[in-house]
Amino acid sequence: MRAYLLVACTVGIAAPLGAQNVTVPQVVTTGVGEASAPPDRASIYIGVQTRATTAQSASSDNTRRVRAVIDTIKAMGIAEGQVQTANYGVQPEMAYPNGQSQVPRAVAYTVTNSVIVRLSRVEDVGRVIDAALAKGANEISSLQFTSSKADSLRSVALTTAVADAKAQGESMARAAGGTLGPLLELNTSSIPIRPMPVMASFSMRAAPPTPITPGDQTVTATVTARWTFVPGR
């Protein structure tokens, strides 16, 4: 939080010839506000990576496993529109011989297929991950939490920030022997609300249900306000 009292010259209106410039004391403060809420949405990046000596074999194995993962997720009540392909790639594994007369050759191929599963219930995250791993998924590359109340959180944070800035201004004005005058300017910086990433690795081995703790999503707002200072009499 920052607050200060300044004396600024009024500008924008030409003064009559011979008139003196009039200085207007001002109070400038910076207020900060926060608002938090538990996230109620989640996005899981689930991948299947397969390897074989031919691209066709690797692709066929990958297709079978990805289909099993998607069918299992849909059977859990996840709508088709909540599952989307995020990435698909085929990468050759090259062998580079020592002899200059020999050319590099592909000895194997790796196929990667990743899907995004968007959930409207964060309590489904653990069981979706467990089900995907059980059906052949071997990559959980990202897990992100968001809140459907992001706009409301931003509004609450801004309201709190403005109240904070005004309270500081009033305290400063009283301490300087005056009162806070009309509001002259009010600005806020745009702080994007980013998803809450969770970095984790998941094993394909049999294990207890995956524990997921999303915590709270916090939105922070900052405002800068400027008022006139009214000296006491």
Protein Blocks (a to p, Z undefined) as FASTA:
>chain_A
ZZdddddddehiacdehiacddddddddddddddddddfbdcdddddddddfbfklmmmm
mmmmmmmmmmmmmmnopafklpccfbdcddddddddfblkbccddfbdcdddddddddfb
fklmmmmmmmmmmnopabdfbccdddfklmmmmmmmmmmmmmmmmmmmmmmmmmnopacd
ddfbdcddddddddddddddddfbdcddddddebjadddddddddddddddZZ
